[in-house]
Amino acid sequence: DSGCVGSSISAAYGDTVYWIRRLTGSSILLSIPFSGSYTAMTASMTATYTLLDANARSVLLAGPLGLYRVALPGNPSAQPPLLIAISSSTAAAAVEDANGVYWIQADGTLNSCTLSECASGHPKTLASNLGLVWNLFQDDSFLYWTSNTAGQSLVLRLAK
């Protein structure tokens, strides 16, 4: 691929892998089923995005103004990522379930919102001062994250 200058971390959900291909001056979110050819999920994006999560509903990205969402399934004529949460601190990790989106910002704040709350700009702060966070995971009842607080690596959880 001429002009390719790198790619972000990939994520997988079901039988599909997602990644961002960075080109000179732009990037594009791509997906590829394990047994198929790749598909562009977004139009060319001129800002820099980082892939955070792929799930049954969407792909979540950190971008220049906050947290972005690309609904599944993607297609070549798809619109750019939808900004769902404005933040002065970059999203470091995110997950989504049937109830909404959960994310941890680089400043150590854990937030959540339903898609309608996100659209109206009203996320909820669930916890703060989480330290340096690496990952965010979930099951039906809890959110889990890995954190480095006061030099100790911890796995923490919070009820949804």
Short mmCIF file of the C-alpha atoms (twelve columns), coordinates in Angstrom:
data_MODEL
# 
_entry.id   MODEL 
# 
loop_
_atom_site.group_PDB 
_atom_site.id 
_atom_site.type_symbol 
_atom_site.label_atom_id 
_atom_site.label_alt_id 
_atom_site.label_comp_id 
_atom_site.label_asym_id 
_atom_site.label_seq_id 
_atom_site.Cartn_x 
_atom_site.Cartn_y 
_atom_site.Cartn_z 
_atom_site.pdbx_PDB_model_num 
ATOM 1   C CA . ASP A 1   0.000   0.000   0.000  1 
ATOM 2   C CA . SER A 2   1.729   3.150   -1.215 1 
ATOM 3   C CA . GLY A 3   1.822   5.917   1.387  1 
ATOM 4   C CA . CYS A 4   1.150   3.644   4.354  1 
ATOM 5   C CA . VAL A 5   2.966   4.990   7.414  1 
ATOM 6   C CA . GLY A 6   1.795   2.543   10.078 1 
ATOM 7   C CA . SER A 7   -1.252  1.158   11.777 1 
ATOM 8   C CA . SER A 8   -2.774  1.132   15.227 1 
ATOM 9   C CA . ILE A 9   -3.479  -1.771  17.513 1 
ATOM 10  C CA . SER A 10  -5.969  -4.237  16.104 1 
ATOM 11  C CA . ALA A 11  -9.051  -5.629  17.831 1 
ATOM 12  C CA . ALA A 12  -11.126 -8.704  17.079 1 
ATOM 13  C CA . TYR A 13  -14.734 -9.610  17.681 1 
ATOM 14  C CA . GLY A 14  -16.432 -12.773 16.458 1 
ATOM 15  C CA . ASP A 15  -14.764 -13.782 13.200 1 
ATOM 16  C CA . THR A 16  -13.561 -10.287 12.231 1 
ATOM 17  C CA . VAL A 17  -10.391 -8.270  12.873 1 
ATOM 18  C CA . TYR A 18  -10.474 -4.448  12.870 1 
ATOM 19  C CA . TRP A 19  -7.582  -2.014  12.510 1 
ATOM 20  C CA . ILE A 20  -6.768  1.532   11.444 1 
ATOM 21  C CA . ARG A 21  -4.462  1.979   8.485  1 
ATOM 22  C CA . ARG A 22  -2.635  5.292   8.640  1 
ATOM 23  C CA . LEU A 23  -1.798  6.894   5.333  1 
ATOM 24  C CA . THR A 24  0.083   10.114  4.736  1 
ATOM 25  C CA . GLY A 25  -2.383  12.812  5.850  1 
ATOM 26  C CA . SER A 26  -5.290  10.469  6.629  1 
ATOM 27  C CA . SER A 27  -6.350  7.127   8.049  1 
ATOM 28  C CA . ILE A 28  -9.118  4.610   7.480  1 
ATOM 29  C CA . LEU A 29  -10.807 1.986   9.680  1 
ATOM 30  C CA . LEU A 30  -10.707 -1.454  8.048  1 
ATOM 31  C CA . SER A 31  -12.190 -4.853  8.869  1 
ATOM 32  C CA . ILE A 32  -11.466 -8.337  7.607  1 
ATOM 33  C CA . PRO A 33  -13.349 -11.554 8.355  1 
ATOM 34  C CA . PHE A 34  -11.036 -14.491 9.042  1 
ATOM 35  C CA . SER A 35  -12.152 -16.027 5.750  1 
ATOM 36  C CA . GLY A 36  -12.548 -13.006 3.476  1 
ATOM 37  C CA . SER A 37  -11.085 -9.815  2.093  1 
ATOM 38  C CA . TYR A 38  -10.857 -6.517  3.913  1 
ATOM 39  C CA . THR A 39  -13.561 -3.824  3.837  1 
ATOM 40  C CA . ALA A 40  -13.278 -0.098  4.499  1 
ATOM 41  C CA . MET A 41  -15.655 0.758   7.355  1 
ATOM 42  C CA . THR A 42  -15.153 4.522   7.190  1 
ATOM 43  C CA . ALA A 43  -14.439 7.143   4.620  1 
ATOM 44  C CA . SER A 44  -10.941 8.628   4.789  1 
ATOM 45  C CA . MET A 45  -10.410 10.242  8.200  1 
ATOM 46  C CA . THR A 46  -8.069  13.253  8.299  1 
ATOM 47  C CA . ALA A 47  -7.669  13.215  12.096 1 
ATOM 48  C CA . THR A 48  -5.656  10.646  14.051 1 
ATOM 49  C CA . TYR A 49  -7.740  7.936   15.750 1 
ATOM 50  C CA . THR A 50  -6.764  5.055   18.021 1 
ATOM 51  C CA . LEU A 51  -8.746  1.810   18.046 1 
ATOM 52  C CA . LEU A 52  -10.010 0.957   21.548 1 
ATOM 53  C CA . ASP A 53  -12.582 -1.849  21.201 1 
ATOM 54  C CA . ALA A 54  -14.575 -3.963  18.775 1 
ATOM 55  C CA . ASN A 55  -17.830 -5.502  19.980 1 
ATOM 56  C CA . ALA A 56  -21.162 -6.823  18.689 1 
ATOM 57  C CA . ARG A 57  -22.488 -3.297  18.084 1 
ATOM 58  C CA . SER A 58  -19.606 -1.074  17.068 1 
ATOM 59  C CA . VAL A 59  -15.938 -0.210  16.949 1 
ATOM 60  C CA . LEU A 60  -14.885 2.406   19.522 1 
ATOM 61  C CA . LEU A 61  -12.117 4.890   18.754 1 
ATOM 62  C CA . ALA A 62  -10.260 7.625   20.651 1 
ATOM 63  C CA . GLY A 63  -9.977  10.745  18.531 1 
ATOM 64  C CA . PRO A 64  -9.183  14.445  18.621 1 
ATOM 65  C CA . LEU A 65  -12.271 15.544  20.600 1 
ATOM 66  C CA . GLY A 66  -13.083 12.456  22.661 1 
ATOM 67  C CA . LEU A 67  -14.699 9.050   22.158 1 
ATOM 68  C CA . TYR A 68  -15.976 8.006   18.726 1 
ATOM 69  C CA . ARG A 69  -18.169 5.120   17.544 1 
ATOM 70  C CA . VAL A 70  -18.495 3.371   14.178 1 
ATOM 71  C CA . ALA A 71  -21.639 1.230   14.109 1 
ATOM 72  C CA . LEU A 72  -21.472 -2.300  12.677 1 
ATOM 73  C CA . PRO A 73  -21.695 -3.499  10.017 1 
ATOM 74  C CA . GLY A 74  -19.380 -1.138  8.171  1 
ATOM 75  C CA . ASN A 75  -19.411 -0.441  4.465  1 
ATOM 76  C CA . PRO A 76  -17.304 1.529   1.971  1 
ATOM 77  C CA . SER A 77  -19.765 4.435   1.856  1 
ATOM 78  C CA . ALA A 78  -19.959 4.777   5.656  1 
ATOM 79  C CA . GLN A 79  -19.737 8.198   7.252  1 
ATOM 80  C CA . PRO A 80  -16.772 9.259   9.419  1 
ATOM 81  C CA . PRO A 81  -16.794 8.072   13.050 1 
ATOM 82  C CA . LEU A 82  -19.573 9.588   15.197 1 
ATOM 83  C CA . LEU A 83  -18.349 11.609  18.183 1 
ATOM 84  C CA . ILE A 84  -20.279 10.238  21.173 1 
ATOM 85  C CA . ALA A 85  -18.461 11.836  24.126 1 
ATOM 86  C CA . ILE A 86  -16.519 15.097  24.178 1 
ATOM 87  C CA . SER A 87  -13.568 15.110  26.557 1 
ATOM 88  C CA . SER A 88  -10.513 17.194  27.343 1 
ATOM 89  C CA . SER A 89  -8.674  13.961  28.173 1 
ATOM 90  C CA . THR A 90  -8.089  11.199  25.610 1 
ATOM 91  C CA . ALA A 91  -10.021 7.959   26.026 1 
ATOM 92  C CA . ALA A 92  -7.554  5.244   27.066 1 
ATOM 93  C CA . ALA A 93  -9.872  2.214   27.047 1 
ATOM 94  C CA . ALA A 94  -13.527 1.563   26.183 1 
ATOM 95  C CA . VAL A 95  -16.171 -1.171  25.986 1 
ATOM 96  C CA . GLU A 96  -19.822 -1.276  24.939 1 
ATOM 97  C CA . ASP A 97  -22.766 -3.499  25.852 1 
ATOM 98  C CA . ALA A 98  -26.532 -3.445  25.304 1 
ATOM 99  C CA . ASN A 99  -26.906 -0.803  28.048 1 
ATOM 100 C CA . GLY A 100 -24.331 1.706   26.803 1 
ATOM 101 C CA . VAL A 101 -20.697 2.662   26.481 1 
ATOM 102 C CA . TYR A 102 -18.083 2.667   29.264 1 
ATOM 103 C CA . TRP A 103 -14.671 4.305   28.954 1 
ATOM 104 C CA . ILE A 104 -11.671 5.333   30.979 1 
ATOM 105 C CA . GLN A 105 -10.000 8.611   30.121 1 
ATOM 106 C CA . ALA A 106 -6.254  9.148   30.286 1 
ATOM 107 C CA . ASP A 107 -6.822  11.317  33.379 1 
ATOM 108 C CA . GLY A 108 -8.067  8.189   35.257 1 
ATOM 109 C CA . THR A 109 -11.829 8.862   35.117 1 
ATOM 110 C CA . LEU A 110 -14.288 6.013   34.382 1 
ATOM 111 C CA . ASN A 111 -17.417 7.221   32.553 1 
ATOM 112 C CA . SER A 112 -20.555 5.693   31.085 1 
ATOM 113 C CA . CYS A 113 -23.527 6.732   29.012 1 
ATOM 114 C CA . THR A 114 -26.342 5.248   27.005 1 
ATOM 115 C CA . LEU A 115 -26.136 6.236   23.346 1 
ATOM 116 C CA . SER A 116 -28.873 8.848   23.903 1 
ATOM 117 C CA . GLU A 117 -27.030 10.258  26.947 1 
ATOM 118 C CA . CYS A 118 -23.815 10.327  24.921 1 
ATOM 119 C CA . ALA A 119 -25.568 12.179  22.082 1 
ATOM 120 C CA . SER A 120 -26.908 14.803  24.503 1 
ATOM 121 C CA . GLY A 121 -23.486 15.274  26.109 1 
ATOM 122 C CA . HIS A 122 -24.427 13.857  29.511 1 
ATOM 123 C CA . PRO A 123 -22.048 11.018  30.428 1 
ATOM 124 C CA . LYS A 124 -21.948 9.785   34.025 1 
ATOM 125 C CA . THR A 125 -18.727 9.636   36.030 1 
ATOM 126 C CA . LEU A 126 -18.566 6.226   37.733 1 
ATOM 127 C CA . ALA A 127 -15.107 6.548   39.346 1 
ATOM 128 C CA . SER A 128 -12.099 8.853   39.288 1 
ATOM 129 C CA . ASN A 129 -8.428  8.882   40.288 1 
ATOM 130 C CA . LEU A 130 -7.907  5.394   38.860 1 
ATOM 131 C CA . GLY A 131 -4.211  5.926   38.144 1 
ATOM 132 C CA . LEU A 132 -2.532  4.741   34.942 1 
ATOM 133 C CA . VAL A 133 -5.015  2.390   33.262 1 
ATOM 134 C CA . TRP A 134 -4.102  -0.170  30.578 1 
ATOM 135 C CA . ASN A 135 -7.264  -2.089  29.756 1 
ATOM 136 C CA . LEU A 136 -11.003 -2.196  30.343 1 
ATOM 137 C CA . PHE A 137 -12.995 -5.451  30.204 1 
ATOM 138 C CA . GLN A 138 -16.542 -6.455  31.105 1 
ATOM 139 C CA . ASP A 139 -18.901 -9.277  31.849 1 
ATOM 140 C CA . ASP A 140 -22.668 -9.070  32.397 1 
ATOM 141 C CA . SER A 141 -22.329 -7.581  35.887 1 
ATOM 142 C CA . PHE A 142 -18.950 -5.870  36.259 1 
ATOM 143 C CA . LEU A 143 -16.337 -3.669  34.616 1 
ATOM 144 C CA . TYR A 144 -12.706 -4.715  35.162 1 
ATOM 145 C CA . TRP A 145 -9.529  -2.741  34.506 1 
ATOM 146 C CA . THR A 146 -5.827  -3.016  35.096 1 
ATOM 147 C CA . SER A 147 -4.197  -0.078  36.811 1 
ATOM 148 C CA . ASN A 148 -0.873  1.046   38.191 1 
ATOM 149 C CA . THR A 149 -1.504  3.011   41.372 1 
ATOM 150 C CA . ALA A 150 1.340   4.052   43.678 1 
ATOM 151 C CA . GLY A 151 3.699   1.626   41.916 1 
ATOM 152 C CA . GLN A 152 1.392   -1.388  42.321 1 
ATOM 153 C CA . SER A 153 -0.229  -3.224  39.413 1 
ATOM 154 C CA . LEU A 154 -3.842  -3.993  40.259 1 
ATOM 155 C CA . VAL A 155 -6.908  -5.569  38.671 1 
ATOM 156 C CA . LEU A 156 -9.993  -3.689  39.836 1 
ATOM 157 C CA . ARG A 157 -13.721 -4.089  39.258 1 
ATOM 158 C CA . LEU A 158 -16.888 -2.047  39.602 1 
ATOM 159 C CA . ALA A 159 -20.509 -3.181  39.364 1 
ATOM 160 C CA . LYS A 160 -22.290 -1.845  36.288 1 
# 
